């Protein structure tokens, strides 16, 4: 996702189309923040279930 957003930003700065610069900048910033948050949560979940609770398989049957 970072690659796609970075390519959009690069293409915008090379040849900006007619339109609102702040709208595109907000769009890119929002998606980068969401992608960063998603990556952080994935790392947290993987660490929690695969490292912290390695010998405790009952955590997988937790409250879903």
Secondary structure, DSSP 8 states (H G I E B T S, - for coil): -HHHHHHHHHHHHHS--SS-HHHHHHHHHHHHHHHHHHHHHHHHHHHIIIIITTT-GGGGGS--
